[in-house]
Amino acid sequence: MPPERSPQATLPAAAPAATPATKPATNPATKPATKPATNPASGPATTAPERSTESHDDAEADRPPPSRPVRILVVDDEPLMGAAMTRLLSGREVVALTSARTAMNRILAGERFDVILCDVMMPDFSGIDLYKGIARDAPVLLDRVVFVTGGAYTPDAIDFLEGVPNPRLEKPILPEDLNELVASIWKAARG
């Protein structure tokens, strides 16, 4: 059993809307191409995506230079969650947005991020919509998307999450889990 963690060390959970079936995943550093585990008692963890459809030249162009700090996009319709994640990710360049549509527009305008932390359930334009837009218009960023989930899934959201290899973090997020995952994705993005 993991050691008990201080309540101040976690991010606030989203307001509960329902008690859906959720699915934690495994650690990307140890299981790079596995499906998420189905044991909800195992706590928040992640899976590493396995995807390489872009050409070598495209991947080189979007690979971050080693000398700059990691650039992270946080997309969550709850402003407090974005602010809390920004604090936890201090020392890195963090762009926190409350709209997935705005995030997609910035990506379409050419902005690139090393890690994209995205809430799944958002009004108007969901994390699923953002992921599909990235897949269509900026596929080199797909492996950098991490889904942040707080429950209240629809059957479509559950099916979607089961069908993508991207890692996920369950709310409330533990700082060490967040930082470990960001470091892992940043390392992979740097090649």
N, C-alpha and C positions, 0 to 999 in steps of 0.2 A: 504494500500500500504506500503511495507517495506521501511525503511529508506534508503536513497541513500547511497551507499558505495563508498569509495575512490577507484580510479582506481589502486593505488599502492597495494591494499589489495587483488588483484586477480592474479591468474596465467595467463600466456599468453595463448591465444586461439590458437588452431591449425589453420594452413592456410586453409581457406575455399575452398572446392573442389566442393561442391554442396549444395543445400538447402534441406536436407532430412526431412522427418517427424521424429521428435524425441519425446521422451516421458519421462518427469520427473517422479519421483516416490515419495513416501511418507516417512515420518520420521519413522525410525525403533523403536524409543522409544515409539511411540504412536500407531502404527498400525503394529504389528509384522507379520501378515500373509496376507497382502493385496496385490493386484496387483498394479502396478504403475498407477498413475493418467495419464490422457491423455491431460490435459490442459497445453500447452506449456507456457502459461503466468504465471504459478505458480512458476517458477524458479527451481533451483536445489534442489533436496531433495533425499530421499532414501527410499527403502523398506528393510525390514529385511527378510532374507531367513528363510524358515521353512523346515528343513530337518534333519533327524536323522536315517541314515541307518547303521552306524557303531555300533559295539558291545560296551557295557559299558566299557570293558577293553581297547579297542582301544581308546575310547574317553578319558579315564583317562590318558593313556600313552601320548597322544598328547596335553593334557591340560597344559598350561604354568604355571610354578611355580609363586606364587604371588610376590616373592621378586625381580624379574628381570624386566627391562623395556620392553615395548611392542616392538616386532620385526616386522618390516614392509618391505614387498617386493613391490617396485614400478617398474612396467614394462611399459615403454613407448618408442617408437622408436625415439622420439624427446628428445635429451640429455638435452636441456634447460628445458623441462617440468620435467624431473627427478630431475634436480638440484633444481628447484624451489620448488618441493614438498619436497625434502630433507630438504631445509631451513625451510619450514613451519612446518615440523615434528621434529624440533630440540628437543633434550632431549629424543628422542627415537632412537632405533637402526634401521637405514634405510639402505636397500640394494637397490640401483637403477640400473636397467639393461635396455639396449636398445633393447634386443632381448628376445622374448617370448620363443624361443627355448632354449636359455641359462637358462632362469628361470625354464623351465621344467626339464632340465638336473640337475639343482641344487636340485630341489625337488626330482627327482628320486634318487639322491645321498644321500638323507636322510635329507636335510635341511628342517626345519619347520619354518613357519612364522605365526604370530598371525593375521595379516591383509595382504591381497594381493590386491594392487591397480593396476589395469590392463587396459591399453588402449584397445579398441575393435579393431580398424582398424590399423593393422600393416602389413608390407610386409612380405612375405615368411611364417611366422608362426604367425597367428593372436591371439588376445585375446580369440577368440572363440576356436581356436585350443588348447590354453593353458588350458582353462576351461575343455574341453573334456579330455585332458590328465590327469588333476587333478582328474576328475570324475572317470577315469579308474584306476589310479595308487596311488592316495592319497586322497580318498573321504572324509576323516575327515577334509580336508582343504576347501571343497566346500563352506561352510557357511562363510568363511573368505574372499571370493573373492568379490571385489567391481569393477564394470566396470566404467572406466573413459571414457567419450565420448565427442567427439568434432564435431560430425556430419560426413558427407560424408559416410553415411550408404549405404550398398547394401541391396537389398530386403532380402537376406539370413541373414544379420546381424540384420535387423529389426525383422524378424521372430524369430531369436535366442533370442534376448533380451526380446521379448514378452513372450517367453516360459520358461525363468528362473526366479526364485524368488530373485535373488541377487540384492543388492542395486546398484545404479549407481550415479555418480556425473557428471554433465555437465560442460564442459570447457566453459568459464573460471571458475575455482574453487574458491569459497570464503573460506578463511582460517577457519572461524568458522564452516562452513559446513563440511569441511574435518576433523577438530579436533573432532567435535561432533560424526561423523560417526566412526572414528577410536576408540574413547572411548567406543562407544556402542558395536562394534564388539569385542574389547579387553575384555570388561566386560563379554560378552557372552562366549568367548573362555575360560575364567577363570572359568566359571561355577558357 
